[in-house]
């Protein structure tokens, strides 16, 4: 071993147990801070790539409103079809025989 290595091992700060505790605590806090920075960067990168709704002005409400509107239209169509007495395709435009003419006159 050369002289420099021996001086580091016998340095008074490194031998002091209180100093070692403070150094370990500082190292742990520094690692924690670096981990927070890394996670923050990852979140920003994920949001920038379109993975979330962090951009201002974006919302899920238009999509939800479109789905609700579609459901309302389908329910209205089913209701109208159930309430309607005679469908458009059930009445011929040009009746061809006597039974169809009689049915048109008596139903109306």
C-alpha positions in Angstrom: 0.0 0.0 0.0 1.2 3.4 -0.7 1.2 6.4 1.7 -2.0 8.0 0.3 -4.2 4.9 0.9 -3.0 4.7 4.5 -3.9 8.3 5.1 -7.5 7.8 3.9 -8.1 4.8 6.1 -6.8 6.5 9.2 -8.3 9.9 8.6 -10.1 11.1 11.8 -13.4 12.0 10.1 -13.7 8.5 8.6 -12.9 6.8 11.9 -15.5 8.9 13.9 -18.8 6.8 14.0 -20.9 10.0 14.3 -19.4 11.3 11.1 -20.1 8.0 9.4 -23.8 8.1 10.4 -24.1 11.7 9.0 -22.4 10.6 5.8 -24.7 7.6 5.4 -27.8 9.8 6.1 -26.6 12.4 3.5 -26.0 9.7 1.0 -29.4 8.2 1.6 -31.1 11.6 1.3 -29.2 12.3 -1.9 -30.2 9.0 -3.4 -33.8 9.7 -2.4 -33.7 13.1 -4.1 -32.2 11.6 -7.3 -35.0 9.0 -7.3 -37.6 11.7 -7.0 -36.1 13.6 -10.0 -36.0 10.4 -12.0 -39.6 9.6 -11.4 -40.7 13.2 -12.1 -38.8 13.0 -15.5 -40.5 9.7 -16.3 -43.9 11.1 -15.5 -43.3 14.1 -17.7 -42.0 11.9 -20.5 -45.1 9.7 -20.2 -47.5 12.7 -20.3 -45.7 14.2 -23.3 -45.9 11.0 -25.2 -49.7 11.1 -25.0 -50.2 8.6 -22.3 -52.3 10.9 -20.1 -54.5 13.9 -19.9 -52.0 16.3 -18.4 -52.1 18.8 -21.3 -54.3 21.8 -20.7 -57.7 21.7 -22.4 -57.9 17.9 -22.7 -60.8 16.2 -21.0 -62.7 13.0 -21.1 -66.1 14.7 -21.0 -66.7 15.0 -24.7 -66.2 11.3 -25.2 -68.5 10.5 -22.3 -71.1 12.9 -23.6 -70.9 11.2 -27.1 -71.4 7.8 -25.6 -74.4 9.0 -23.5 -75.9 10.7 -26.5 -75.6 7.5 -28.6 -77.3 5.5 -25.9 -80.1 8.1 -25.7 -80.7 8.0 -29.4 -80.8 4.2 -29.4 -83.3 4.2 -26.6 -85.4 6.8 -28.4 -85.4 4.8 -31.6 -86.5 1.6 -29.8 -89.3 3.5 -27.9 -90.6 5.1 -31.1 -90.6 1.8 -32.9 -92.5 0.1 -30.0 -95.1 2.9 -29.7 -95.7 3.4 -33.5 -98.8 1.6 -34.7 -97.9 1.1 -38.3 -94.4 1.2 -39.8 -93.4 3.0 -43.0 -92.7 -0.3 -44.8 -96.0 -1.9 -43.8 -98.1 0.4 -45.9 -97.6 0.0 -49.7 -97.5 3.1 -51.8 -99.5 1.6 -54.6 -101.9 -1.1 -53.3 -102.2 -3.8 -55.9 -105.2 -5.8 -54.7 -108.6 -5.4 -53.0 -107.5 -6.7 -49.6 -104.8 -4.0 -49.3 -107.2 -1.2 -50.3 -109.8 -2.4 -47.8 -107.2 -2.6 -45.0 -106.0 1.0 -45.8 -109.6 2.4 -45.8 -110.6 0.6 -42.5 -107.4 1.4 -40.6 -107.3 5.1 -41.4 
